[in-house]
Amino acid sequence: EPSSARVMEILEFVKLNETDPLYFDASYYVTPEDAGVKAYQLLMNAMEESGYGAIAKLTMHQREHIVVIRPGSKGMTLHTMFYSAEIRAAESAPVGKVELKDQEKKLAQQLIESLAAPFEPQKYRDEYQDNVRAMIAAKLKGQEVTEVAHPHLAPVIDLMEALKKSLAEKQAPAASSSAPVGKKPPARALQPVPAVQKKAGKKVAG
């Protein structure tokens, strides 16, 4: 039985701005027992003031995990972490190198500035789940329902063309959007590549 099966073992403290979210897996709220409230508050306050988070080891669901604990506005949050062997090397998703023109860099910065907003995750909704719930509600009322379409991957797009179009729409929303778009397939596009390797059971796939 690992030592972390009975108590969480803090291994070290690291700067939170140096932790890579790529390693984060599941998230949990951390609450203290009655006798540990003061120690909890002291640790949370110290981490909050120093900008450090704790790397710890504990056992959950019969498996030992490495976790990172960070302070929040209303308590501490724990994130289980992937082991480094579970993360694909960045080289598996090559980006390539191109020369960036000043005008292109300025365009990208303008787009970011025009769409900058506070982080408010509650305003984003899972439209597929909303449609499923609406379909179930309609079926319970005896109404005719149609199958909810599964989401499709977005088409491959030209990133520079998308930047220009987004910025133009943001700056002039009333302007006509009927400008012709070239039919030539784009040479560069955004393609998602899984960063976490698939696991067979509890083992990491080779």
Protein Blocks (a to p, Z undefined) as FASTA:
>chain_A
ZZklmbccdfbdcdfklpcfklpccdcdddddfklmmmmmmmmmmmmmnopacdddddee
hiacdddddddfkbccddddddfklpccfklmcgbjadddfklmmmmmmmmmmmgccddf
klpccfklmmmmmmmmmmmnopacdddddddddddddfklmmmmmmmmmmmmmbcckbcc
dfbdcfbdcddddfbdcdehjaccZZ
